[in-house]
Amino acid sequence: MSKRVYFIGIAGKAMGPLAKAFKDMGWEVSGSDHVGIYPPISTYLQENQIPYLEGYRAENVPSKVDLIIVGRSALMVDPQNPEFLEAQKRNCPVLSYPEALQQYLIKKNSLVVAGTYGKTTISAVLASILIAAGLNPSYMIGGVPIGMKDGVKITDSGYSVVEGDEPPALRETDPPKFMFYQPKFLLLTATKHDHPEIYPTSQAYLEAFIKLVKLLPPTGILVYNLKEVDPLVIAAFDGQKISYSLENPRADWHVAAIKHEGDKTLFQAVGRKTLELETSLLGKFNLENLCGAVALAEALGIEPKAIAQGVTNFQGIKTRLEFLGLAGGRFCYWDFAQHPHKVKGSLEALREHYPDRRITVIFDPAMTGLKYRESLAWYPGTFDAANQVIIGQVSFLKNIAKTDRVTGSDLVAAIAKTQPAVFYEPRDEEIMKYLVKKTQPGEVIVFMSSGGRRFVDLMQETIKKLTD
C-alpha cells in the first residue's frame, strides 16, 4: 500500500511541483490552499491529477496520513491556520517545505544557489548542465523551466541542485530556508539588502548569508559574483573560492566576445578554459548568470561539451521575461521581476533586444519588501530603459503602520527622479483601456508582477482586448 502525504499550501510555486515529485515516487498525494487557486498552478495540479481542496479547514486533513508538508504561505495567510493546528495533533511527521527537501531531495553533492536575484535561472541552468553530463540530479527550481517537465525532481543520484531562499522556513522565528540544504557547493549571486520585513538592516541580511557560507565543508567550493556579493560574506569561508563577473577580467570567470545572431546570443565564458557558448536568453544579466553556472560546473569537473550543451538546452523560466506572443501586433512579455535591481536588468535586456521599439511597463508592486518605505531608495534608475511606466494597484499590509506604508504617489515620486514618464493607476480597467488606445502595433508591453489572480486576469484580459 502506498504512503500518503498531505500538502497544506499546495498551490505554492514550489509546493505544487514537490507534490508532483512525491506522486512520481509512488506516494498518494493530496492537499489544500486558499480559496481561488489560479493558473498556472491550478492547471498544473489538474493536469497531473493531484486532488486539492480550496479553503483551509481542520476537517480537510486526512484521517490516515503518513506525512504532512506545510508551506510558509499557509501560515502567512493565517498564523493559526486550522489545518496546521490539526496536523500537529496527528501521529505523523509534520515538515516545513525546506525540511521536506532536506529529508527527501538533498544529496551528498548538494549544489545550493542563493542570493538576492538570479538564483532561479542559475539553479535551472546548473540542473540542465548536470542532466547533459549524465548525472541525473535531483533538483528544486523556484519556477517552471521552459522545456523541462517539472521544477522539482527527486532521483537516486548523488547530486542535487536547489534554489536557496533567505525567508524563514515556516514561522517568523525559523532559520532561513537555505540553512536546511547542506551545501557542499554554494553559488552566491548577490547580497543586496532585501526582505526588510524579515531583515530590518543590511547587516542582519548579511549575517544570514554568513551563516550559510559557514555551513560549507572545508572541501567545499564557494562561487560568487565579484561585484554583487559583500566581502564579509566571502571572508566567512576559508576553502576554494571562485569569482565570476559579466565583463571584469579580474574575476576568475568573465563573459567576452558577445555576439547576437537572430534570437541567439553567442558568447565566451573565459576562465581556466575558454568555452564557446550559445543561449536564447535575453540580456547581459543573464549572460552573467550563465557565467556563474559555468564556473561552478567546470569546478565540478564537468566536460566543456556537456556544459555547452546544458547552456544551449536551457530555454528560460516561465514568467522570467517570458514571451507571451503577439497581441494586436504588440510584443507582450510577463516578467516575475519585483526587486528593482531585477526589474532594471529585465528592462535593459528588452531594450538591448528591441533598441528602437517603444516599451511600456505595467508594474505590480506586490512583493512584501516593496511595501516598506525603505524600498523607495531602490527605484531611481530602475525604469530608465522603458518609455512609459504604469504603476498598478498598491495594496497595504495591516501590520505596517500608516506612516511606514508605500503609496502609489510615493512610487511615482521615487521613479520620476530618473524616469518622468510614470503614472499611478489603481483601476485595472483603466490600465487595459490605456494599453488598447495608447499603444501601437510593433511596440513592447511587459507585465511585471509576481502573480496573483487579479494581475493574471489583467494580463489575460488585456491580451484578449488587444487581439480582438
N, C-alpha and C positions, 0 to 999 in steps of 0.2 A: 504494500500500500504506500502511495507517495506521501511525502511530507507536505504539510500545509503552512503557507506563510501569508500573513495579512499585512498590507501596507496602509498606514494612516498618513494620508497626504500623497496618494498615489499619482496625482496629476502634476507633480513637480517635474521640471525639465530633465532631471536625472533620476527621479524616483520611478517614473514610468519605464524607462529603459532597464533599470535594475530589476523591476518586476518581471520584465520580459526575459532577462538573463536567468532569473530563478526558474521561470517556466521552461526555458531551454534545458535547465539541469534536471528537469523532471518533477519539480515541485508543483503542487496545486496552489494557484495564486489568485488572490482577490484583494480588494482594498476599497478605500473611500477618499473623498476630498470634499471641498466646499461645494455649495450649490452653484451651478453654472460653469462646469468644465467646458472649455472651448478648444477648437483646433489650434495647433496640430496635435496636442497630446490626446484629446478625446478621440480623434481619428486613429491615432497610433494604438491606443488601448483597444479600440473596437476591432481594428484590422488584425490584431494579434490575439483576439478572443480572450481578453483579460477582463473579467467582470468587475465592475466598481459601482459604488453607491454614492449619491450626491447628498451632502449634508452629514455632519458629524453627530452620531447618536450612539450611546453606550451599547444599545442592542445590536448595532452593526457588527460588533466584534464577534467572530465565530465562536461557538461553544467549544469546538475542538480545533486547536491550532498549535503548531509546533514552534512557531517563531513569529514575532511581531516587529516590524520595522517602522520607525516613526520619522517623518520628515520635519525639519525645523519649521516649515511654513504652517504646519498644523498647529503648533503652539504659538506662532506669531499671530495667527487668526484668533486664537483663544488660549491663553496660558493654562486655563482649566479645561482644556479640551476633554469632553466626556469620554471619548474613545481611548485617549491616553490614560485617563484615570481608571477606566475599566481594564485596560491592558495590564496595568500594574497589579491587578488583583489575580491575574491568571497565573497558572503554574507553568510558565514557559518563558524563555528569554525575550526581553524587550530591548531592541538595539536601536540606536540612532543610525542615520544613514552612513556616516563615516565609520561607525563601529561595525556595521554590516560589511562594508568594503574591506575593512581590516581583517575580518574573520574569513571572508569567502573569496575575495578578489586579489588582495595584495600578495605578491610573490617574493621569493628570496631576492631576486634582482628587481627592486622596486624603483621605477623612474617616476619622480614627482615633479610636476611643473607648477610653480606658484608665482605670484606677483600681481601687481595692480591691474595689468591688462595683458592681452596676448596669449594667456595660458590655454584657452580653449583651442586656438589654432595650432599652437606648438604641440600640445598633447596629441591632437589628431594627426599631425604630420609625423610625430615620433611613432605612433601606432602604425601608420601607413608604412613607414620605413622598416619597422620590425617585422611587419607582415611580409613585405617584399624580400626581407632577408631570411624568411622561413622560420622565424622564431615564435610565431603563433601566440602573441602576447594576450594576456587579459588586459582590459582597458576600461577606463571611465572617462568619457569626454562630456563636458557640460554643455552639450549641444548635439545636433544631429548632423554628422558629417555627410556631405553630398556624395553619393556613390557607395557609402557604407551602410549596411543594413540597420545597424543599431549603434547607439552611443555608448552602450555598456556591453561588455562581453566577458565571460568567465571561462577560461580554458585551463588545461592541465600543464601548461608550460611553466618554466621557471621565471618568466618575465611578466611584469605588469607596468602599465603606463596610466598615471592618474593625474587629473587636474586637481590641484590642491587649493581650496578656498580658505580665506582667513576668517570668515564669520564663525561664531561658535557652533559646536556640533548640534546642540539641541536647545538647552536653556542658555540664558544670557551669561551665566557663570561658568559654562562649559569651556574647555580648551578649544582653540580653532580647529576646524575640520582637518586641516593639513597635518596636525600633530598626530593623527592616527595612522598615517600611511607609511611609516617606517622606511624613509628614503635611503637607498644606497647611492642613488644618483639623483641629484637635485638641480633643476634649472630654474633660475630666478629671472623674471622678465623686468621687473621694476619694483621699487619700494616707495612710490609716491603716495603720500597720505590719502587714505580712502576710508570709507565707512566711519565717519565721525560719530555716528550714533553708537558705535562699539568702541572705537579708539579715539577718545576726545583730543589727543595730541599726536603730533608726528612721532614723538618719542615712544609713545605707547604702541603705535603701529609698528615701528622698527623693532621694538622688543619682541613682538610676536614672531617676526621673521628671524631674529637672532636665535630664539628658542628652537625654531625649525631647523636652522643650519646646524645647531649643536646636536641634532639627532643623527647627523651623518656619521658613519663609522670611519675610523682612520683610513680605511682602504676605499672610501667612497670618492665621489667626484662632484665638485660644485661648478656648474656652468652659469655664468651671469652676464647680464648686459652691462658693458663697461660704463656707459653714461647714466643709466637709469637706476642702478642698484647702489644703495648707500654703502660707503666703505666700512662703516661699523658692522654691517651685516656680513660682508665678505671676510672681515678680520676674525669672525667667530669660528672659522674653520681653518685648521692647520694642514689639511691634506691637499690633494691635487685640485687646482683651481684653473678654470679655462674661461677667458672672457670672449665676448663677441660684440660686434658693432655693425651698424649699417655701412659706414664708409671710413671709419677711423682705423688706419693701418697699425696703430699701436695695440689694438686688440689682437688676441690670439687668432681670431677668425673675423673676417670682414667681407663685405659684398663688393664686387668690382665688375666692370665690363657689362653694365646693364644695357640691354638692347630689346626694343619692342618689335615684335613681328605679328601683326594682326592682333588676335586675342591672347597671344602668348608673350611671355617675357623670358628672355634668355639672360642668364647672369652667371657669374662665378662666385663660389664660396672659397675664399682664399685663407688657408691656414697652414698646417703641416703639409697639406697637399692642396692642389687647386682642382676643384670639382666644377665641371661644366653642367649647369642645371637649367631646367625649364619649368615654368609654372603658368597656370592660368589665373592665379590670384592677382588682384589689383593692388597697386600702391607699394611705395617703398617700405612702409612699416611692415608689410607682410614679407618682403624680402629679408628684413631684419629678423622677423620671426623664424623664417626658414633657415637663416644662417645659424641661429641658436640651436635649432633642432639638428642641423648637420654637425655642428660642433660636438654635441653630446653623442650622436650616433657614431661619429668617427672615433671618439674616445672609447666607445664600447667595442671597437674593432670590427664594425660592420664594413663590408666591402663597398668601395665607391659606386660600383654598378647598382647595388641594392639601394644605396642612399638616393642616387639619382632617380631610380625607378619609383621609390616611395614618394619623392617630392613631386614627380610628374603625375603619379596616380592620384594625389590628393587634390580634390576639386573645390575645397572650401567647406564652410559650415553654414547650414541653413540659418537664415536671419543675420549672418555676418556679411554685409554687403551682398545680399542675395538678390540676383536679378529676377524680378517678378514678371518681366515681359514688357511688351509694348502695349500701351493703353491709349488709344486715340493718337498714336504717333509719339507719345511721351515715353521715355525710358524710365521705368519705375523700379525702385530698389527698396528693400527693407533691411535696415541695419539695427542690430541689438544695442548699438553703442549708447552708453549713458554717461560714463565718466568723460568729462570734457577733453581729456588728452586723447581718448579713443575716438571721440567724435571728430576731433581735429584731423587725426590720421585718416579716418574714413573719407572725410570730405576732400582732403588733399589727394587721396587715391582717385576719387571720382574726377577731380579737376585735372589730374595728370592724364586720365583716360579720355576725358571729354574736354580738351583745352578750350574749345570755342563755343560750347553749349551753355545755356543758362541753367543753373542748378537752384532748385527750390527745396528747402528743408522744412519738414514738419517735425518738430522736436517735442517729444512727450517726456517731461522730467519726472519719471516715475520712481527712479531709484531712491531708496530711503535717504542715502547720504546727501542727495541734492535738495532735500527739504530743510537743511540747516543753513543758516546764513553764512557760515564759514565757507560753504561751497561757492559763493558768488565770486570769490577771488580767482576761481579756476577758469572763468569764462572768457576774459579778454583774449582775443586772438583765435578762439576756438572755431568760429564760423566764417573766418575771412575768405575761405575758398569758395563759399556759396554766394549766390546773387541775391537770394531772398530767404529770410528765416521766419517761420511762423511757430510761435510757442503755443502748444496746446494746453488744455485744461490743467491747472495746477491744483492738486489736492493737498490737504493738510493731515498731519497725524496728531491725534489728541494729546499724545504725551510730549509734544513740542510746544513750549509756551508761545503765545502770540507774538511776543517780542523777538523770538528766535526763528519764526517761520519765514519761508521764502515765498513771495507773492509773484504773480505774473509780471507786475510792473518792476519788481526787483530784478527779475531775469532780463527784461528788456533793457533796463539801465545798464546792467553788467555787460551784456553782449554788445550794446550800442557804443561802448567805448572804442571798439575797433570795427564793428560792423553795424552801420546805421540802418540798414535795410532789414529791420526786425519789428515785428508787432506781436501782441498777445491776443489770441482768440480762443476763449474757453468753449465756444459752441462748435461742435463737430460739424453741424450742418453748414455753418458759415465757412468753415475751412474747405469743405467739399465744393461749395459754390465758388470760392476764390480759385481753387485749383482748376475747376472746369472752365471758368470765364477768363482767368488772368494768365494761364499758361498756354503755350502753343506747341503744336507738333514739333518734334525734334529736341525739345527741352528735356531736362532730367528732373525727376521728382524722387526724393529719398525720404522715406518714413523712418524716423529714428525713435525706437521705443523698445523697452524690454518686454513688451507684450501687454497682456490684459485684454479682456473681452472687448471693452469699449474701443481700444485702439485698433484691434484686429478688425472690428466691424467698420471703423472709419476707413481703413485701408481698402477693404474689400468693396465697400460701397463707392468709394471714390474711383477705384479702378473700373467698376461697373458703369458709373456715370460717364467716365471718360471714354469708355469703349462704345457705349450706346450711340 
